[in-house]
């Protein structure tokens, strides 16, 4: 079924308009239900090693396909991806979680926190600053580095205000997002063992997510 999702999204990219979507709405609904089922499976599997996501509603984890075009020059009405974010409180929960993204030639999984609001971002930075001896081993751990390489996200050019610019690890405080990402080729996500591979990667990011959630909540 992942093949059908990719095919649908490829066609949508070439026909991103309401008439086409309306004529393919039944097809979309079927594929969306299948994607929700996959998120439900992932929630159950992730809950085995990260219980904070246990009993989360998979429907609240899946993003709408409609784009918010109010402030965009691109008036295409629909996203050309399926995305699900497994985190307490659903996709708008605000914590660090586990993300699955299907998009032709651009599929990936991710973890961490993307575009946190300023108060949350400030707590993360202070949490890293004050607990650097705890954070460094997490992001330097062999399996973590092998799986993700390191943190990815947009960054400030200069050190954030309020922090010692001579702090040895000041570059870690310049991030505006704190994410880890693994990209997948289309041929990988249509294989039977894809979900198992995703779960393996999610296991490797649990300490990263747990640290972020701890400092955000403090």
C-alpha positions as CSV (number, residue, x, y, z in Angstrom):
1,X,0.0,0.0,0.0
2,X,2.9,2.4,0.5
3,X,3.5,2.1,-3.3
4,X,-0.1,3.4,-3.8
5,X,0.5,6.3,-1.4
6,X,3.6,7.3,-3.3
7,X,1.7,7.0,-6.6
8,X,-1.1,9.1,-5.3
9,X,1.2,11.8,-4.0
10,X,3.1,11.9,-7.3
11,X,-0.1,12.4,-9.2
12,X,-1.2,15.0,-6.7
13,X,2.0,17.0,-7.3
14,X,1.2,17.1,-11.0
15,X,-2.5,17.9,-10.4
16,X,-2.6,20.1,-7.3
17,X,-6.1,21.5,-7.7
18,X,-9.5,21.0,-6.1
19,X,-11.1,19.4,-9.1
20,X,-8.5,16.6,-9.4
21,X,-8.5,16.0,-5.6
22,X,-12.3,15.8,-5.5
23,X,-12.4,13.2,-8.2
24,X,-9.8,11.2,-6.2
25,X,-11.1,11.9,-2.7
26,X,-12.3,8.3,-2.1
27,X,-8.8,7.1,-3.0
28,X,-7.2,9.6,-0.7
29,X,-9.5,8.6,2.2
30,X,-8.6,4.9,1.8
31,X,-4.8,5.7,1.7
32,X,-5.1,8.1,4.7
33,X,-6.8,5.3,6.7
34,X,-4.0,3.0,5.9
35,X,-1.4,5.6,6.9
36,X,-3.3,6.1,10.2
37,X,-3.1,2.3,10.7
38,X,0.7,2.5,10.3
39,X,0.9,5.3,12.8
40,X,-1.2,3.2,15.2
41,X,1.2,0.3,14.8
42,X,4.2,2.6,15.4
43,X,2.6,4.0,18.5
44,X,2.2,0.5,20.0
45,X,5.8,-0.4,19.1
46,X,7.3,2.9,20.4
47,X,5.3,2.6,23.6
48,X,7.2,-0.5,24.4
49,X,10.4,1.5,25.0
50,X,8.9,5.0,25.4
51,X,5.7,4.7,27.5
52,X,4.8,8.4,27.3
53,X,3.2,7.8,23.8
54,X,1.1,4.8,25.0
55,X,-2.6,5.1,24.1
56,X,-2.1,8.2,22.0
57,X,-4.8,8.6,19.3
58,X,-3.2,7.9,15.9
59,X,-5.7,10.2,14.2
60,X,-4.4,13.1,16.3
61,X,-0.9,12.4,15.1
62,X,-1.6,12.7,11.4
63,X,-1.4,16.0,9.7
64,X,-4.0,17.4,7.4
65,X,-3.3,17.3,3.7
66,X,-4.7,20.8,3.2
67,X,-2.1,23.6,3.1
68,X,-2.5,26.9,4.9
69,X,-2.2,29.2,2.0
70,X,-3.2,32.5,3.8
71,X,0.3,33.9,4.0
72,X,2.0,31.9,1.2
73,X,2.8,32.9,-2.3
74,X,2.3,29.3,-3.3
75,X,-1.5,28.8,-3.5
76,X,-1.4,25.1,-4.2
77,X,-4.2,23.8,-1.9
78,X,-2.7,20.4,-0.9
79,X,0.5,19.1,0.6
80,X,2.2,16.5,-1.4
81,X,3.2,14.3,1.6
82,X,1.7,12.3,4.4
83,X,3.1,13.1,7.8
84,X,2.5,11.7,11.3
85,X,4.0,12.9,14.5
86,X,3.9,10.6,17.5
87,X,4.1,12.7,20.7
88,X,2.0,13.1,23.8
89,X,-1.0,15.2,23.1
90,X,-0.9,14.6,19.3
91,X,0.9,16.5,16.6
92,X,0.3,19.8,18.4
93,X,1.6,18.5,21.8
94,X,4.7,20.6,21.6
95,X,7.2,18.0,22.9
96,X,9.9,15.9,21.3
97,X,8.6,12.9,19.4
98,X,8.8,10.6,16.5
99,X,8.0,11.7,13.0
100,X,7.1,9.7,9.8
101,X,7.0,11.5,6.4
102,X,6.0,9.9,3.1
103,X,6.8,12.0,0.0
104,X,8.0,10.7,-3.4
105,X,11.8,10.9,-3.5
106,X,11.8,12.8,-0.2
107,X,10.6,10.4,2.5
108,X,12.2,10.5,5.9
109,X,11.8,9.9,9.6
110,X,12.7,12.3,12.3
111,X,12.9,13.0,16.0
112,X,13.3,15.9,18.4
113,X,11.5,19.3,18.2
114,X,10.9,21.3,15.1
115,X,10.2,25.1,15.2
116,X,9.6,25.3,18.9
117,X,8.1,28.6,20.2
118,X,10.5,30.9,21.8
119,X,9.8,30.0,25.4
120,X,10.3,26.3,24.6
121,X,13.5,27.0,22.6
122,X,14.9,29.1,25.5
123,X,14.3,26.2,27.9
124,X,16.0,23.8,25.6
125,X,19.0,26.0,25.3
126,X,19.3,26.5,29.0
127,X,18.7,22.8,29.6
128,X,21.7,22.0,27.3
129,X,23.8,24.7,28.8
130,X,23.2,23.6,32.4
131,X,23.3,19.9,31.6
132,X,26.0,19.7,29.0
133,X,27.7,16.8,30.7
134,X,24.5,14.8,30.3
135,X,23.7,16.0,26.7
136,X,27.1,15.4,25.1
137,X,27.2,11.7,25.7
138,X,23.8,11.3,24.2
139,X,24.6,13.0,20.9
140,X,28.2,11.5,20.9
141,X,27.1,7.9,21.5
142,X,28.3,5.6,18.8
143,X,25.0,4.2,17.6
144,X,23.4,7.7,17.7
145,X,26.1,9.2,15.5
146,X,26.0,6.2,13.1
147,X,22.3,6.4,12.7
148,X,21.8,10.2,12.5
149,X,25.2,11.9,12.1
150,X,24.2,14.7,14.5
151,X,21.6,17.3,15.2
152,X,20.0,19.1,12.2
153,X,18.1,22.3,12.1
154,X,18.3,26.0,11.2
155,X,20.9,27.9,13.3
156,X,21.6,31.4,14.4
157,X,24.8,33.0,13.1
158,X,25.7,34.5,16.4
159,X,25.3,33.1,19.9
160,X,21.8,33.5,21.4
161,X,21.3,36.4,23.8
162,X,21.9,35.7,27.4
163,X,24.5,33.0,27.0
164,X,28.2,33.1,27.4
165,X,29.7,33.4,23.9
166,X,32.8,31.7,25.2
167,X,30.9,28.6,26.3
168,X,32.8,25.7,24.8
169,X,29.8,24.2,23.1
170,X,28.1,27.4,22.1
171,X,27.3,26.0,18.6
172,X,24.9,23.6,20.2
173,X,22.9,26.6,21.5
174,X,22.6,28.2,18.1
175,X,20.1,25.7,16.8
176,X,16.5,27.0,16.3
177,X,15.4,23.4,15.8
178,X,16.7,20.3,17.5
179,X,16.1,17.4,15.2
180,X,17.6,14.1,14.0
181,X,16.6,12.8,10.5
182,X,17.0,9.7,8.4
183,X,16.2,9.8,4.7
184,X,14.7,6.9,2.8
185,X,14.5,6.1,-0.9
186,X,11.1,5.1,-2.3
187,X,12.3,1.6,-2.9
188,X,13.0,1.3,0.9
189,X,9.6,2.4,2.2
190,X,7.7,-0.1,0.1
191,X,9.5,-3.1,1.6
192,X,7.8,-5.4,4.1
193,X,10.4,-4.6,6.8
194,X,10.1,-0.8,6.6
195,X,8.2,-0.4,9.8
196,X,10.7,-2.6,11.7
197,X,13.5,-0.4,10.4
198,X,11.7,2.7,11.5
199,X,11.2,1.3,15.0
200,X,14.9,0.5,15.2
201,X,15.8,4.1,14.4
202,X,13.2,5.4,16.8
203,X,14.8,3.4,19.6
204,X,18.1,5.1,18.8
205,X,16.7,8.5,19.4
206,X,14.9,7.9,22.7
207,X,17.6,9.4,24.9
208,X,17.7,12.5,22.7
209,X,13.9,12.9,22.9
210,X,13.8,12.2,26.6
211,X,16.4,14.8,27.4
212,X,14.6,17.4,25.3
213,X,11.3,16.6,27.0
214,X,12.8,16.8,30.4
215,X,14.3,20.2,30.0
216,X,11.2,21.6,28.3
217,X,9.1,20.4,31.2
218,X,11.4,21.7,34.0
